[in-house]
Amino acid sequence: MKVLLVYDITNDRVRTKIADFCLDYGLDRIQFSAFLGDLSRNRQEELMLRIEERLGKHNGKIQLYPICERDWRARLEIIQENADDS
């Protein structure tokens, strides 16, 4: 199932480690604090447990949203790459 994971974490070291966890689980970074990919329910729970352990007593907010196939197909997106930003 597709999932969207987003976070707001103030501690740089914790934030970097959690981003590494997301990449280790095969998620793709789509924004600085947002990752998207396919994870089974078991893998979702496993990832969230690892994140919770790493977050420890640091401030942070992590949200993982499952996205059903119907909603995924209905998404709207704009992707513009290699634009001249001058």
N, C-alpha and C positions, 0 to 999 in steps of 0.2 A: 504494500500500500504506500502511496506517496505520502510524505510528511513534510511539513514546514516547521523548522525549529528556529526560534528567534530568542535573543537574550539581550539583557541589559546588565552588564557586570562592570563594576567600577575598578576592581583590582586587575592591573595589566597582566600579571603572571597567571592568575586564575582564568582570565578571559582567553589568553593564548592557549592554555592547556585544554580548555573546553572546546575551543575551535579545533584543536588537534584531535580531540575525541570524535568530533563530528566528521572530520575528514577520514579518520580511521574506520568509521562505520560506513564509509562510502557516500556520504552526503556531499553535495556540491555547494560551495559558497556562492550565494547569489547577491548578497550585500555584505557590508562589513560585519553585521551581527545577525545574519540570516542564512540558513542552510536548507537545501531541498534535496530530497532523494527518496529512494524506496527502502522501507524497513518493515519487516514483519512486526506483529504486535509484541512478540517476545523480545526482539531486538530494540524496539522502542523503549520498553520497560528497562532493559539492560542498560541502554545508553543513559536514560534518565537517572538510574541509580548511580552510575559512574559519575555523572555530572553532579548529582547531589553530594556524593562523598567528597569530590574535589572542591566544591563550593564551600563546604564546611561552614564556618561561622561568618564568612564574608557576605557582604550585601550582594544581592543579585536577584534577577527575575528571569526565569527560563520557561518558555512555553513551547510545547510540541503539539502541532495541529495535524491530525490525520486528514487526508484529502481523498474523498471517494472519487472513483473514476468519472462519474457524471459531473461532479464539480470541477475536476481537473480539465475535462474537455470543454467546459464552459468558461474557462479562464480567459481573461483579456491581458495582453501584454504588448509592450512596445520595447523593442531592442534596437538600439542604434549604436553601432560600433564604428570606430575610426572616423568619427565626425571631427571637423575642424572647430575646436573650442575657442578660437581666437576672436 
